[in-house]
Amino acid sequence: MRNLQRFLQNRADDIAIAMLSIMFLSFIAQITWRYVLNDPLSWSLELCLMMWLWVVFWGSAFCLRNDEHVRFDMLFLIVRPRIQRIFAGISALAIVVGMIASWHGTYDFVSFLKIKKSVSMRIPLAYVFSVYLLFIVATVVTYVWRLKKIITGELYPESVERGGPEE
């Protein structure tokens, strides 16, 4: 199971690297055409923006571990392990509920965008923004799994001292 997880993590990282590479090459192409050839490209900025959108949500959903996300945990770190576990469970549940509650409206909006296309590249905007739907699904799965681990005591067991468990 660990080998499969590591393999999938590496492939997700590879996809993020490819998106960052496309964004960088598009940026370099725009600079070259605009300032060297004096003939600006219309599609390069659009591609950069699409890749940035995708890499942010893709990376957040599939590449970052929980401890690599920004978090505000000053209060969390000063309470007893039992309270940490309660806080972690409430937080995970709130994220799951919030993401599930946002699914319908988000899906409707992304579906609506299939009638609109990007200005330069003529890509349906539903494809561009569909990454957010992937982000919602991945976040829900991640935090349901995390909530299960919190409830069973795999994360934040009562015996852990201040600072929380290592993941």
Beta strands, then each sheet from edge to edge (+ up, - down):
end
